[in-house]
């Protein structure tokens, strides 16, 4: 990725951060259901605590490993986010699309 111009590398990093935020938001929404059930008396605080623990050791850790520990692989991360429906091709600038298209043909 170092051969890319600095503005393109920076844009890829920004889109990677957006993808990370979106995926984390999806997982947090799943967790919020436990809080709603707790508030309505459907589940105990222990069940909420267990869900938080599983989120922390599961989805949160996995996403952190994928996004925060994968510096320099932004073109791959953005490409994967498009493939997984987290980002759409329509929202990405042309130079980012060119990078992820080149990555998918490697």
Steps between C-alpha positions, in 0.01 A plus 500: 500500500800731536509550122164680516498878524473630856147649454373162373664314791340747742160458334531121522579532870192720548275249320650221708409695814145549369466127432629418849254741657210358301583140587545586866165681495330191357639288781412757768140508376485126558624559853245777559220242473621353829470838670147542364401157630657582837312831524171323428574234761532215249856411601723540803798732538718190500385416148586854387839469664560169323401654165744787558774253585433298184493819291832613644673166454331429167383759250683799649830315518459356150424839348790660685729230368371546150508877481736640762773241458493495119678824424620522143229266372238771455431415134421140601287610797298744289460238227374248758263758648351556154468125444326464838258788437650725768608757241338550163683564175272798438629689803869447429707751301636387165861477620396264781300284260807480276711381794259232612442387140876466454516304829227260391691421180831423671 
